[in-house]
Amino acid sequence: RLGFLRVLRGTVFEDPFMWLQVCSMLVGSTSLSLLLPSMGCHHSVAVAYRDQLNEMVNDLNRIATFFLGLFVSLVLSRWSTLRLSVVGTLFGNVCNISTLAGHVFAGTDEHARAMRKRVLRYLLLLFMLTLSEARADTNLQPFVESKLLLDEERKILERLPRKAQSVAGWLLH
């Protein structure tokens, strides 16, 4: 498959029927523009029907604007739903678990402080890894630089296919 066509994934241009329609319209308009002069239709015909052609073009413009508005509305509603249902729920769960960990490890001693810090670090790492895996980004170095991931943990995660699920397993351990 052609590499540049991956950009079209998830759009209307992915549909082969749409490409068939576009190609047939191009072939039809090209053949009309080539056949009309040979049939005796000249520029004077287009001038004579200029008002009707302008009205038709304006109507088509209104229809295209209407459908473009529907398309943009649909895209934005899908994005909003995805953001609220997936990312919002995930971040809400991260906040809930970190609050619960704060209550479970409520002491002021060094062990309780270290456990709260580790749980919060793993939760934030889990959230960020989920987002980076969704973007197919496999680079773990930014997490090491931001101190969400230790270098030893990075070496372990690099060999694993599902990094976020592994970190969730570390939380349960």
Secondary structure, DSSP 8 states (H G I E B T S, - for coil): --GGGGGGTTSGGG-HHHHHHHHHHHHHHHHHHHHHHHTT--HHHHHHTHHHHHHHHHHHHHHHHHHHHHHHHHHHHHHHHHIIIIIIHHHHHHHHHHHHHHHHT---SHHHHHHHHHHHHHHHHHHHHHHHHHTT----HHHHHTTSS-HHHHHHHHT-S-HHHHHHHHHH-
